[in-house]
Structures are given as structure tokens and as C-alpha cells.
Amino acid sequence: MGMFAFLLAPFIASLILTGIHAYLGVHVVERGVIFVDLSLAQIAALGTTMAVLYGLEPHGVPAYIVSLLFTFIGAAVFSTVRSRRVRIPQEAIIGICYAVASAAAILAMSKSTEQTEHLKEMLVGNILAVSWFEVAKTAILYGAIGLFHFIFRRKFLLISMDPEAAEKEGISIRFWDFLFYASFGFVVTSSVAIAGVLLVFCYLIVPSVGAMLFADRIGTRLAIGWTMGTLVSALGVYLSLQIDLPTGATIICTFALVLMAMAIVRLFMRRRAAA
């Protein structure tokens, strides 16, 4: 019972991350901007790093606001550069932003040797240390963002899956793109503080990719992605405690193993259907 009580808050936090990121992952995969989450997460981490260097508490409200402002700048850039008529692909800009944000964070940390642990935490996180207050705050925030996306789901899905049709309907692609990335920024900024950059990226991409192996419809893909994220989160948190390994890295590797197993199952299903 003691272990169950200790793991409950991290497990609930992982479920919350799964719920919002699996949904956003559908949009990201359909848009073909796979690394946007990783880039925004690194930009958010850079904002937190700058706040820490100026003496702010990494998990305090002022540092969160600074991180959020950095993320909004990234959201504005990503929504501006998206166009079918530009010569430079949006994914190239996203990759450049990730590389620059990563390098800038390393340079900033090099001026403060006692903050090297903070740099490691930004990358892999420490979800085992999440508090119930953080869980409740994150649930409320993600619930509000989820409601926002549910209300305007038609516009967001149309822009992600058929931008040409959205343009024909007179929908402002750049405006709604900014709203998408800005709401994405809220999610990423909070998620990085809990789980780290790499784990946030896995929660966004891996469940969506796993679901695409077996389904085409959005509803079915969401159901598979949420199920996968829930099972992997529970297994990863449990294994990290039992084997005494970093929780974030354990969950990431568990995601990889489960995705490989799903791909093998899909391969056998296709061969059986062909036979």
C-alpha cells in the first residue's frame, strides 16, 4: 500500500499527459511537423533556464511565466512560416529553433556550474517527484485547453488534415495556427516542468504513431493512443521504481519497446491478411 500511495500521483500525472498529448499528437502527425513539440519544449526549457539564471525558482510562477513567453514567441514563428508557397519547409524552421534553443540553454547553464542538475532535469524530468498540487493544477489547465479544442475542433482538424479546404472556406490559417501553437505552448510549458523535454516528446508522438498502425479514423486512433499511453505509463513508472532507474528514461524506453511490439503485430496481421 505504501508503494501504491507513492506511485499514485506520478501515475495520475502520466495519465493527464497521455490524455492531452495523444490528442495533440494526431494534429502534429497529420501536419507533418513531428518535431514541433520537441522544439517548443526546448524553447520552454530555455525560458526556464534564463529565469533560473536571474535567480528565480525553477518551479515558481515567475519562471513559468517567462517560460510561457518564450513558448509564445516560438508559436508566433511557427504559425507565421507555414505556407504552401514558401521555399523553406516549416519543419526546417522548427528544427533550427530546436537546435538554437538547445545550444542557448547549454551556453546559459555553462555560466552557472551549480545548475547542471537543472539541465538534466529539463531533458529527462523527474515525474516521481510530482506533487498532488501540481497534478491538480495541470489537470485544470489541460481540461480548459481540451475544452477549447473541443469547441473549435472542426477548424483545428480541418486545418491539420485538409488546409486547402480550410482556405476555401475562408478560415484564416495563420490565425488559427497561432491559437493552436499557443495552446500547445501552455501544454508543453507545464509538461516540461513535470516530465522533461524527451518524455513530453514521446507522449506526443509515440501513441499517435502506434495508433496509426491499426486505425485511420480519428476516434479510433485516440482510443488506441490513450490506451497505449496509460499502459506504458503504469509499466514504466513501476519498473523505474523496482529497478531503481530514472523514471522519464524508463518510460521512454518502454514506449519504444511497446511500439516495436505493435509494429511486429501489425506486420503479422498484414501477412495473414495477404495469405
Buried (B, 14 or more C-beta within 10 A) or exposed (E): EEEEEEBEBBBBBBBBBBBBBBBBBBBBBBBEBBBBBBBBBBBBBBBBBBBBBEEBEBEEEEBBBBBBBBBBBBBBBBBBBBEEEEEEEBBEBBBEBBEBBBEBBEEBBEEEEEBEEBBBBBBBBBBBEBEEEBBEEBBEBBEEBBEBBEEBEEBBBBBBBEBEEBBEEEBEBEEBBBBBBBBBBBBBBBBBBBBBBBBBBBBBBBBBBBBBBEBEEBEEBBBBBBBBBBEBBBBBBBBBBEEEEBBBBBBBBBBEEBBEEBEEEBEEEEEEEEE
